[in-house]
């Protein structure tokens, strides 16, 4: 028997694409705050390294020194030198742990509490981060507070992201696309902000303060959008469809158990009392994994390949065509960060119009995912410096830019396909759980890729 659904002519329409737009904004709000945070990495390192003036801003001499990322004169303190490594650990580990917890606990904690609670926690952390720009702290205290904030932001972000993809899994497959597309656009905004900050010549503290205030505003807008979403009939219809599906499955299970007990009683056997909690009430993660394991491993592998070289290797590539001109300052922000985020967003957005391979394809999608491994040696053989072992094969800037374009586009397109297809491979009542499982494997890919990046950077 199929799931009893409301008649097609009673199915509400997504008027003015309101639900689609809200999911896009929620996707943007999920990653934009964190993208602004890592865009301000130079600000954080400046608070831990070279001396500052009385106002807490860098002196003119030290700001110019920090602007030259490859300067051999720069000798940061220990806290500054280990900042990126500790940031990676404090972001990826909580992201992985809380994504895993969310996969198992999402049915025990109300959706509204998970989503709104996470966004409020992120908002409070960015308000605190903005305040600290104006507060003079000693380097050790600043380092400790910053790492605690990173742990809280990523823990909350893991719960938020898993819950949002679970929510989108209840809707038609095309409604996972705006979440993915919004997340991709977040990276573009952060890269553009970085470029404008360089062009304006503003102090690091002023730029960072602007990033953090913007993150607060975006988070407030996201909270407002989620509150509106729950009142839209189109969204309510699919939530109701899920509840009806769960109710029908519970009824079926109850009838089956009664039939089995009656048969055993008729045969003179001992009847087993029915368990108070039906397995259908809480979909088994193992059962769901059996149906989506190919997609789960695919999205994990996609992000392992991406994060193992971006940005740990790609951000160390140096331009070979314009020497000491201003292009040197803009080369990495434009050719690496902006280009990657723009083409990643384009790949994610293409799935709105075109989806190939289809969700029922057996080998095409995994084959394309595995084929992305070719980008690892290609990018490592570009003009990465410093380097000790590998030769430079692709000297010209154009090679690097083309590789980044294809690398980013394939990342966005294939990841979006995996995230869209997984909730549709399971029953409607299991769609939300499937979405959270996929986010766990996405986070696992990020964590494994981050660990592998240390090894690949040494190999270069």
GUVO-192799 format. One record per residue (C-alpha): x, y, z; residue in three letters. Coordinates in nm, 3 decimals, padded with zeros to 5 digits. Each point is the difference from the previous one (the first is absolute). Example, Ala and Ser with C-alpha at 12.3 -4.5 7.8 and 13.67 -1.06 7.14 Angstrom:
{atom {01.230, -00.450, 00.780}, Ala}
{atom {00.137, 00.344, -00.066}, Ser}
This chain:
{atom {00.000, 00.000, 00.000}, Unk}
{atom {00.121, 00.348, -00.080}, Unk}
{atom {-00.007, 00.301, 00.226}, Unk}
{atom {-00.331, 00.175, 00.012}, Unk}
{atom {00.053, 00.359, -00.103}, Unk}
{atom {-00.228, 00.294, -00.045}, Unk}
{atom {-00.159, 00.030, -00.344}, Unk}
{atom {00.221, 00.167, -00.257}, Unk}
{atom {-00.248, 00.278, -00.062}, Unk}
{atom {00.014, 00.087, 00.371}, Unk}
{atom {00.378, 00.025, 00.003}, Unk}
{atom {00.094, 00.363, 00.067}, Unk}
{atom {00.240, 00.182, -00.229}, Unk}
{atom {00.321, 00.170, 00.106}, Unk}
{atom {-00.135, 00.349, -00.065}, Unk}
{atom {00.262, 00.247, -00.120}, Unk}
{atom {00.259, -00.275, 00.063}, Unk}
{atom {-00.005, 00.111, 00.363}, Unk}
{atom {00.113, -00.333, 00.145}, Unk}
{atom {00.279, -00.029, -00.261}, Unk}
{atom {00.123, 00.352, 00.077}, Unk}
{atom {-00.013, -00.058, 00.377}, Unk}
{atom {00.203, -00.321, -00.032}, Unk}
{atom {00.254, 00.191, -00.212}, Unk}
{atom {00.030, 00.266, 00.272}, Unk}
{atom {00.032, -00.269, 00.267}, Unk}
{atom {00.276, -00.166, -00.202}, Unk}
{atom {00.175, 00.335, -00.032}, Unk}
{atom {-00.044, 00.064, 00.372}, Unk}
{atom {00.142, -00.341, 00.089}, Unk}
{atom {00.347, 00.063, -00.144}, Unk}
{atom {00.034, 00.376, -00.050}, Unk}
{atom {00.082, 00.072, 00.369}, Unk}
{atom {00.271, -00.268, 00.002}, Unk}
{atom {00.137, 00.117, -00.337}, Unk}
{atom {00.035, 00.352, 00.139}, Unk}
{atom {00.170, -00.145, 00.306}, Unk}
{atom {00.271, -00.180, -00.199}, Unk}
{atom {00.032, 00.300, -00.235}, Unk}
{atom {00.114, 00.196, 00.307}, Unk}
{atom {00.275, -00.252, 00.081}, Unk}
{atom {00.269, 00.263, -00.055}, Unk}
{atom {-00.170, 00.221, 00.259}, Unk}
{atom {00.006, -00.281, 00.259}, Unk}
{atom {00.367, -00.073, -00.069}, Unk}
{atom {00.081, 00.370, 00.030}, Unk}
{atom {-00.145, -00.001, 00.353}, Unk}
{atom {00.232, -00.287, 00.088}, Unk}
{atom {00.319, 00.109, -00.176}, Unk}
{atom {00.156, 00.341, -00.069}, Unk}
{atom {-00.055, 00.284, 00.249}, Unk}
{atom {-00.302, 00.226, -00.028}, Unk}
{atom {-00.047, 00.366, 00.078}, Unk}
{atom {-00.202, 00.133, 00.295}, Unk}
{atom {-00.330, -00.019, -00.187}, Unk}
{atom {00.047, -00.371, -00.060}, Unk}
{atom {00.067, 00.045, -00.373}, Unk}
{atom {00.318, -00.102, -00.175}, Unk}
{atom {00.265, 00.260, -00.052}, Unk}
{atom {00.054, 00.119, -00.357}, Unk}
{atom {00.328, -00.191, -00.022}, Unk}
{atom {-00.143, -00.331, 00.123}, Unk}
{atom {-00.315, 00.029, -00.210}, Unk}
{atom {00.215, 00.039, -00.313}, Unk}
{atom {00.210, -00.294, 00.114}, Unk}
{atom {-00.306, -00.222, 00.048}, Unk}
{atom {-00.137, 00.099, -00.340}, Unk}
{atom {00.303, -00.171, -00.157}, Unk}
{atom {-00.089, -00.361, 00.082}, Unk}
{atom {00.324, -00.142, -00.138}, Unk}
{atom {00.230, 00.248, 00.176}, Unk}
{atom {00.302, -00.174, 00.153}, Unk}
{atom {00.022, 00.283, 00.256}, Unk}
{atom {-00.322, -00.107, 00.169}, Unk}
{atom {00.075, -00.194, 00.317}, Unk}
{atom {-00.334, -00.047, 00.183}, Unk}
{atom {-00.035, -00.122, 00.354}, Unk}
{atom {-00.064, -00.364, 00.079}, Unk}
{atom {-00.376, 00.059, 00.039}, Unk}
{atom {-00.015, 00.170, -00.337}, Unk}
{atom {00.198, -00.275, -00.172}, Unk}
{atom {-00.222, -00.281, 00.132}, Unk}
{atom {-00.328, 00.191, -00.045}, Unk}
{atom {-00.104, -00.163, -00.330}, Unk}
{atom {00.077, -00.352, 00.119}, Unk}
{atom {-00.189, 00.041, 00.327}, Unk}
{atom {-00.286, 00.172, -00.186}, Unk}
{atom {-00.030, -00.304, -00.228}, Unk}
{atom {-00.015, -00.240, 00.294}, Unk}
{atom {-00.244, 00.216, 00.201}, Unk}
{atom {-00.231, 00.036, -00.300}, Unk}
{atom {00.006, -00.345, -00.164}, Unk}
{atom {-00.012, -00.215, 00.315}, Unk}
{atom {-00.314, 00.163, 00.152}, Unk}
{atom {-00.157, 00.013, -00.348}, Unk}
{atom {00.044, -00.376, -00.039}, Unk}
{atom {-00.102, -00.093, 00.356}, Unk}
{atom {-00.316, 00.213, 00.009}, Unk}
{atom {-00.103, -00.100, -00.351}, Unk}
{atom {00.023, -00.362, 00.115}, Unk}
{atom {-00.203, 00.076, 00.313}, Unk}
{atom {-00.259, 00.183, -00.207}, Unk}
{atom {-00.040, -00.307, -00.223}, Unk}
{atom {-00.109, -00.206, 00.301}, Unk}
{atom {-00.169, 00.260, 00.222}, Unk}
{atom {-00.194, 00.211, -00.253}, Unk}
{atom {-00.320, -00.197, 00.066}, Unk}
{atom {00.022, 00.057, 00.375}, Unk}
{atom {00.052, 00.376, -00.017}, Unk}
{atom {-00.265, 00.218, -00.168}, Unk}
{atom {00.098, 00.146, -00.335}, Unk}
{atom {-00.078, 00.358, 00.107}, Unk}
{atom {00.226, -00.031, 00.304}, Unk}
{atom {00.288, -00.142, -00.207}, Unk}
{atom {-00.017, 00.264, -00.273}, Unk}
{atom {-00.088, 00.310, 00.201}, Unk}
{atom {00.225, -00.099, 00.290}, Unk}
{atom {00.297, -00.048, -00.233}, Unk}
{atom {-00.054, 00.334, -00.175}, Unk}
{atom {-00.033, 00.186, 00.330}, Unk}
{atom {00.324, -00.160, 00.126}, Unk}
{atom {00.183, 00.103, -00.320}, Unk}
{atom {-00.143, 00.353, 00.027}, Unk}
{atom {00.121, 00.038, 00.360}, Unk}
{atom {00.351, -00.119, -00.094}, Unk}
{atom {00.029, 00.252, -00.283}, Unk}
{atom {-00.130, 00.282, 00.220}, Unk}
{atom {00.273, -00.092, 00.249}, Unk}
{atom {00.259, -00.018, -00.280}, Unk}
{atom {-00.097, 00.348, -00.121}, Unk}
{atom {00.025, 00.138, 00.354}, Unk}
{atom {00.347, -00.151, 00.046}, Unk}
{atom {00.127, 00.199, -00.299}, Unk}
{atom {-00.029, 00.308, 00.223}, Unk}
{atom {00.134, -00.169, 00.316}, Unk}
{atom {00.372, -00.030, 00.072}, Unk}
{atom {00.087, -00.350, 00.122}, Unk}
{atom {00.335, -00.164, 00.051}, Unk}
{atom {00.083, -00.252, -00.280}, Unk}
{atom {-00.054, -00.314, 00.210}, Unk}
{atom {-00.343, 00.109, 00.123}, Unk}
{atom {-00.102, 00.109, -00.349}, Unk}
{atom {00.119, -00.331, -00.147}, Unk}
{atom {-00.191, -00.204, 00.260}, Unk}
{atom {-00.325, 00.194, -00.038}, Unk}
{atom {00.023, -00.018, -00.380}, Unk}
{atom {00.045, -00.378, 00.001}, Unk}
{atom {-00.296, -00.045, 00.235}, Unk}
{atom {-00.209, 00.212, -00.236}, Unk}
{atom {00.112, -00.214, -00.296}, Unk}
{atom {-00.106, -00.317, 00.182}, Unk}
{atom {-00.344, 00.143, 00.085}, Unk}
{atom {-00.055, 00.145, -00.349}, Unk}
{atom {00.087, -00.328, -00.174}, Unk}
{atom {-00.195, -00.215, 00.246}, Unk}
{atom {-00.307, 00.216, -00.055}, Unk}
{atom {00.066, 00.012, -00.374}, Unk}
{atom {00.010, -00.379, -00.018}, Unk}
{atom {-00.341, -00.032, 00.166}, Unk}
{atom {-00.140, 00.283, -00.213}, Unk}
{atom {00.129, -00.137, -00.330}, Unk}
{atom {-00.116, -00.356, 00.071}, Unk}
{atom {-00.344, 00.122, 00.107}, Unk}
{atom {-00.043, 00.221, -00.307}, Unk}
{atom {00.092, -00.277, -00.243}, Unk}
{atom {-00.236, -00.231, 00.187}, Unk}
{atom {-00.272, 00.263, -00.033}, Unk}
{atom {00.070, 00.041, -00.374}, Unk}
{atom {-00.012, -00.379, -00.040}, Unk}
{atom {-00.374, 00.008, 00.074}, Unk}
{atom {-00.060, 00.227, -00.301}, Unk}
{atom {00.038, -00.084, -00.373}, Unk}
{atom {00.358, -00.079, -00.109}, Unk}
{atom {00.047, 00.342, -00.161}, Unk}
{atom {-00.035, 00.167, 00.341}, Unk}
{atom {00.336, -00.129, 00.121}, Unk}
{atom {00.161, 00.204, -00.279}, Unk}
{atom {-00.067, 00.346, 00.155}, Unk}
{atom {00.170, -00.110, 00.322}, Unk}
{atom {00.308, -00.116, -00.192}, Unk}
{atom {-00.009, 00.308, -00.224}, Unk}
{atom {-00.032, 00.238, 00.296}, Unk}
{atom {00.298, -00.163, 00.169}, Unk}
{atom {00.202, 00.042, -00.320}, Unk}
{atom {-00.091, 00.368, -00.027}, Unk}
{atom {00.122, 00.053, 00.357}, Unk}
{atom {00.354, -00.072, -00.113}, Unk}
{atom {-00.030, 00.253, -00.285}, Unk}
{atom {-00.114, 00.273, 00.239}, Unk}
{atom {00.294, -00.066, 00.231}, Unk}
{atom {00.251, 00.000, -00.288}, Unk}
{atom {-00.139, 00.328, -00.139}, Unk}
{atom {00.019, 00.153, 00.349}, Unk}
{atom {00.365, -00.105, 00.022}, Unk}
{atom {00.078, 00.161, -00.339}, Unk}
{atom {-00.172, 00.327, 00.092}, Unk}
{atom {00.181, 00.009, 00.334}, Unk}
{atom {00.334, -00.029, -00.180}, Unk}
{atom {-00.099, 00.267, -00.253}, Unk}
{atom {-00.120, 00.244, 00.266}, Unk}
{atom {00.315, -00.030, 00.207}, Unk}
{atom {-00.208, -00.005, 00.319}, Unk}
{atom {00.148, -00.123, 00.325}, Unk}
{atom {-00.042, -00.367, 00.086}, Unk}
{atom {-00.204, 00.080, 00.310}, Unk}
{atom {-00.245, 00.216, -00.194}, Unk}
{atom {-00.045, -00.264, -00.270}, Unk}
{atom {-00.048, -00.276, 00.257}, Unk}
{atom {-00.256, 00.205, 00.195}, Unk}
{atom {-00.197, 00.050, -00.322}, Unk}
{atom {00.011, -00.376, -00.070}, Unk}
{atom {-00.130, -00.089, 00.345}, Unk}
{atom {-00.281, 00.257, 00.000}, Unk}
{atom {-00.107, -00.124, -00.344}, Unk}
{atom {-00.002, -00.356, 00.133}, Unk}
{atom {-00.228, 00.109, 00.286}, Unk}
{atom {-00.242, 00.170, -00.241}, Unk}
{atom {-00.011, -00.304, -00.231}, Unk}
{atom {-00.070, -00.230, 00.296}, Unk}
{atom {-00.289, 00.220, 00.119}, Unk}
{atom {-00.146, -00.006, -00.353}, Unk}
{atom {00.034, -00.381, -00.003}, Unk}
{atom {-00.190, -00.031, 00.327}, Unk}
{atom {-00.279, 00.220, -00.139}, Unk}
{atom {-00.018, -00.206, -00.321}, Unk}
{atom {-00.030, -00.326, 00.192}, Unk}
{atom {-00.285, 00.139, 00.209}, Unk}
{atom {-00.180, 00.098, -00.321}, Unk}
{atom {00.067, -00.341, -00.160}, Unk}
{atom {-00.195, -00.191, 00.264}, Unk}
{atom {-00.312, 00.204, -00.086}, Unk}
{atom {00.000, -00.065, -00.376}, Unk}
{atom {-00.262, -00.247, -00.125}, Unk}
{atom {00.235, -00.164, -00.251}, Unk}
{atom {00.244, -00.091, 00.278}, Unk}
{atom {-00.278, -00.104, 00.239}, Unk}
{atom {-00.142, -00.236, -00.267}, Unk}
{atom {00.323, -00.202, -00.022}, Unk}
{atom {00.040, -00.005, 00.377}, Unk}
{atom {-00.353, -00.139, 00.023}, Unk}
{atom {00.078, -00.257, -00.272}, Unk}
{atom {00.293, -00.123, 00.209}, Unk}
{atom {-00.221, -00.036, 00.309}, Unk}
{atom {-00.261, -00.190, -00.202}, Unk}
{atom {00.269, -00.232, -00.136}, Unk}
{atom {00.132, -00.072, 00.348}, Unk}
{atom {-00.354, -00.056, 00.131}, Unk}
{atom {-00.087, -00.243, -00.281}, Unk}
{atom {00.322, -00.198, 00.050}, Unk}
{atom {-00.066, -00.025, 00.373}, Unk}
{atom {-00.352, -00.127, -00.075}, Unk}
{atom {00.138, -00.260, -00.242}, Unk}
{atom {00.259, -00.117, 00.250}, Unk}
{atom {-00.264, -00.027, 00.271}, Unk}
{atom {-00.223, -00.211, -00.229}, Unk}
{atom {00.291, -00.224, -00.098}, Unk}
{atom {00.095, -00.056, 00.363}, Unk}
{atom {-00.360, -00.079, 00.092}, Unk}
{atom {-00.021, -00.247, -00.289}, Unk}
{atom {00.319, -00.173, 00.106}, Unk}
{atom {-00.114, -00.020, 00.361}, Unk}
{atom {-00.340, -00.139, -00.103}, Unk}
{atom {00.163, -00.262, -00.222}, Unk}
{atom {00.232, -00.109, 00.279}, Unk}
{atom {-00.287, -00.013, 00.247}, Unk}
{atom {-00.203, -00.211, -00.245}, Unk}
{atom {00.288, -00.244, -00.027}, Unk}
{atom {00.017, -00.028, 00.373}, Unk}
{atom {00.327, 00.195, 00.020}, Unk}
{atom {00.084, 00.266, 00.248}, Unk}
{atom {-00.085, 00.345, -00.134}, Unk}
{atom {00.261, 00.271, 00.045}, Unk}
{atom {-00.118, 00.333, 00.137}, Unk}
{atom {00.035, 00.283, -00.249}, Unk}
{atom {00.270, 00.251, 00.078}, Unk}
{atom {-00.121, 00.341, 00.111}, Unk}
{atom {00.211, 00.178, -00.258}, Unk}
{atom {-00.031, -00.101, -00.365}, Unk}
{atom {00.315, -00.003, -00.211}, Unk}
{atom {-00.182, 00.226, -00.247}, Unk}
{atom {-00.014, 00.277, 00.257}, Unk}
{atom {00.376, 00.040, -00.018}, Unk}
{atom {00.140, -00.103, -00.338}, Unk}
{atom {00.309, -00.218, 00.035}, Unk}
{atom {00.319, 00.176, -00.107}, Unk}
{atom {00.137, -00.336, -00.117}, Unk}
{atom {-00.307, -00.061, -00.216}, Unk}
{atom {00.032, 00.344, -00.155}, Unk}
{atom {00.374, -00.046, -00.061}, Unk}
{atom {-00.067, -00.321, -00.192}, Unk}
{atom {-00.207, 00.205, -00.246}, Unk}
{atom {00.223, 00.307, -00.035}, Unk}
{atom {00.351, -00.129, 00.075}, Unk}
{atom {00.125, 00.067, -00.353}, Unk}
{atom {-00.113, 00.363, 00.015}, Unk}
{atom {00.131, 00.039, 00.356}, Unk}
{atom {00.347, -00.128, -00.091}, Unk}
{atom {-00.006, 00.209, -00.317}, Unk}
{atom {-00.064, 00.330, 00.180}, Unk}
{atom {00.265, -00.095, 00.258}, Unk}
{atom {00.258, -00.068, -00.273}, Unk}
{atom {-00.091, 00.322, -00.185}, Unk}
{atom {00.092, 00.211, 00.302}, Unk}
{atom {00.308, -00.204, 00.090}, Unk}
{atom {00.142, 00.080, -00.344}, Unk}
{atom {-00.106, 00.365, 00.021}, Unk}
{atom {00.125, 00.083, 00.349}, Unk}
{atom {00.328, -00.193, -00.027}, Unk}
{atom {00.130, 00.261, -00.249}, Unk}
{atom {-00.229, 00.302, 00.051}, Unk}
{atom {00.115, 00.229, 00.149}, Unk}
{atom {00.309, -00.160, 00.159}, Unk}
{atom {00.172, -00.052, -00.338}, Unk}
{atom {-00.187, 00.234, -00.234}, Unk}
{atom {00.046, 00.307, 00.223}, Unk}
{atom {00.378, -00.044, -00.022}, Unk}
{atom {00.014, 00.030, -00.380}, Unk}
{atom {00.192, 00.308, -00.120}, Unk}
{atom {-00.055, 00.197, -00.319}, Unk}
{atom {00.268, -00.031, -00.271}, Unk}
{atom {-00.113, 00.265, -00.250}, Unk}
{atom {-00.001, 00.343, 00.161}, Unk}
{atom {00.291, 00.003, 00.243}, Unk}
{atom {-00.034, 00.256, 00.278}, Unk}
{atom {-00.306, 00.184, -00.138}, Unk}
{atom {-00.328, 00.040, 00.191}, Unk}
{atom {-00.119, -00.327, -00.155}, Unk}
{atom {00.214, -00.175, 00.262}, Unk}
{atom {-00.228, 00.134, 00.276}, Unk}
{atom {-00.316, -00.104, -00.183}, Unk}
{atom {00.118, -00.326, -00.155}, Unk}
{atom {-00.107, -00.241, 00.276}, Unk}
{atom {-00.319, 00.189, 00.103}, Unk}
{atom {-00.114, 00.013, -00.365}, Unk}
{atom {00.139, -00.311, -00.171}, Unk}
{atom {-00.031, -00.234, 00.298}, Unk}
{atom {-00.278, 00.106, 00.239}, Unk}
{atom {-00.232, 00.201, -00.226}, Unk}
{atom {00.038, -00.233, -00.300}, Unk}
{atom {-00.052, -00.311, 00.210}, Unk}
{atom {-00.310, 00.134, 00.174}, Unk}
{atom {-00.150, 00.141, -00.322}, Unk}
{atom {00.033, -00.327, -00.193}, Unk}
{atom {-00.100, -00.209, 00.301}, Unk}
{atom {-00.318, 00.208, 00.022}, Unk}
{atom {-00.056, -00.038, -00.377}, Unk}
{atom {00.027, -00.379, 00.034}, Unk}
{atom {-00.244, -00.009, 00.289}, Unk}
{atom {-00.245, 00.226, -00.183}, Unk}
{atom {00.009, -00.202, -00.324}, Unk}
{atom {-00.186, -00.282, 00.172}, Unk}
{atom {-00.304, 00.229, 00.009}, Unk}
{atom {-00.022, -00.036, -00.378}, Unk}
{atom {00.171, -00.330, -00.078}, Unk}
{atom {00.075, -00.318, 00.193}, Unk}
{atom {00.227, -00.263, -00.154}, Unk}
{atom {00.066, -00.275, 00.091}, Unk}
{atom {-00.349, -00.079, 00.127}, Unk}
{atom {-00.070, -00.124, 00.352}, Unk}
{atom {-00.050, -00.356, -00.130}, Unk}
{atom {00.333, -00.018, -00.184}, Unk}
{atom {00.226, -00.270, 00.140}, Unk}
{atom {00.358, 00.087, -00.090}, Unk}
{atom {00.009, 00.333, -00.185}, Unk}
{atom {-00.014, 00.224, 00.308}, Unk}
{atom {00.259, -00.195, 00.207}, Unk}
{atom {00.228, -00.013, -00.306}, Unk}
{atom {-00.012, 00.378, -00.041}, Unk}
{atom {00.065, 00.044, 00.373}, Unk}
{atom {00.308, -00.225, -00.006}, Unk}
{atom {00.128, 00.168, -00.319}, Unk}
{atom {00.043, 00.327, 00.195}, Unk}
{atom {00.312, -00.146, 00.161}, Unk}
{atom {00.191, 00.113, -00.311}, Unk}
{atom {-00.019, 00.359, 00.128}, Unk}
{atom {00.223, -00.081, 00.298}, Unk}
{atom {00.324, -00.054, -00.197}, Unk}
{atom {-00.093, 00.271, -00.253}, Unk}
{atom {-00.028, 00.267, 00.271}, Unk}
{atom {00.306, -00.125, 00.190}, Unk}
{atom {00.209, 00.035, -00.318}, Unk}
{atom {-00.094, 00.368, -00.040}, Unk}
{atom {00.231, 00.277, 00.124}, Unk}
{atom {-00.044, -00.076, 00.373}, Unk}
{atom {00.260, 00.156, 00.230}, Unk}
{atom {00.175, -00.088, 00.218}, Unk}
{atom {00.056, -00.349, -00.144}, Unk}
{atom {00.267, -00.265, 00.064}, Unk}
{atom {-00.075, -00.315, -00.196}, Unk}
{atom {-00.218, 00.039, -00.309}, Unk}
{atom {00.092, 00.190, -00.317}, Unk}
{atom {-00.211, 00.286, -00.139}, Unk}
{atom {-00.165, -00.131, -00.318}, Unk}
{atom {-00.272, 00.262, -00.052}, Unk}
{atom {00.180, 00.335, 00.028}, Unk}
{atom {-00.247, 00.240, -00.159}, Unk}
{atom {-00.281, 00.154, 00.205}, Unk}
{atom {-00.254, -00.108, -00.264}, Unk}
{atom {00.056, -00.369, 00.077}, Unk}
{atom {-00.074, 00.055, 00.368}, Unk}
{atom {-00.314, 00.206, -00.069}, Unk}
{atom {-00.139, -00.259, -00.245}, Unk}
{atom {00.065, -00.283, 00.247}, Unk}
{atom {-00.173, 00.195, 00.278}, Unk}
{atom {-00.303, 00.066, -00.223}, Unk}
{atom {-00.050, -00.368, -00.086}, Unk}
{atom {00.088, -00.113, 00.353}, Unk}
{atom {-00.255, 00.234, 00.159}, Unk}
{atom {-00.278, -00.056, -00.254}, Unk}
{atom {00.020, -00.380, 00.038}, Unk}
{atom {00.000, 00.037, 00.380}, Unk}
{atom {-00.319, 00.208, 00.003}, Unk}
{atom {-00.186, -00.198, -00.266}, Unk}
{atom {00.073, -00.353, 00.124}, Unk}
{atom {-00.047, 00.087, 00.370}, Unk}
{atom {-00.334, 00.162, -00.077}, Unk}
{atom {-00.116, -00.309, -00.194}, Unk}
{atom {00.090, -00.228, 00.291}, Unk}
{atom {-00.179, 00.219, 00.255}, Unk}
{atom {-00.311, 00.029, -00.221}, Unk}
{atom {-00.031, -00.370, -00.083}, Unk}
{atom {00.056, -00.157, 00.344}, Unk}
{atom {-00.332, 00.102, 00.168}, Unk}
{atom {-00.188, -00.127, -00.307}, Unk}
{atom {00.158, -00.346, 00.027}, Unk}
{atom {-00.187, -00.070, 00.326}, Unk}
{atom {-00.359, 00.012, 00.124}, Unk}
{atom {-00.149, 00.346, 00.069}, Unk}
{atom {00.004, -00.072, 00.373}, Unk}
{atom {00.376, -00.067, -00.023}, Unk}
{atom {00.090, 00.298, -00.219}, Unk}
{atom {00.097, 00.229, 00.288}, Unk}
{atom {00.223, -00.267, 00.154}, Unk}
{atom {00.161, -00.063, -00.341}, Unk}
{atom {00.078, 00.371, -00.031}, Unk}
{atom {00.175, 00.008, 00.337}, Unk}
{atom {00.196, -00.317, -00.084}, Unk}
{atom {00.122, 00.163, -00.323}, Unk}
{atom {00.115, 00.308, 00.192}, Unk}
{atom {00.194, -00.229, 00.235}, Unk}
{atom {00.186, -00.156, -00.294}, Unk}
{atom {00.056, 00.346, -00.149}, Unk}
{atom {00.155, 00.110, 00.332}, Unk}
{atom {00.204, -00.321, 00.015}, Unk}
{atom {00.140, 00.086, -00.342}, Unk}
{atom {00.092, 00.349, 00.120}, Unk}
{atom {00.178, -00.139, 00.307}, Unk}
{atom {00.190, -00.271, -00.190}, Unk}
{atom {00.091, 00.246, -00.273}, Unk}
{atom {00.135, 00.244, 00.259}, Unk}
{atom {00.220, -00.272, 00.151}, Unk}
{atom {00.124, -00.111, -00.342}, Unk}
{atom {00.084, 00.360, -00.091}, Unk}
{atom {00.288, 00.003, 00.251}, Unk}
{atom {00.157, -00.303, -00.171}, Unk}
{atom {-00.044, 00.135, -00.353}, Unk}
{atom {00.149, 00.336, 00.094}, Unk}
{atom {00.311, -00.179, 00.130}, Unk}
{atom {00.023, -00.208, -00.319}, Unk}
{atom {00.009, 00.313, -00.216}, Unk}
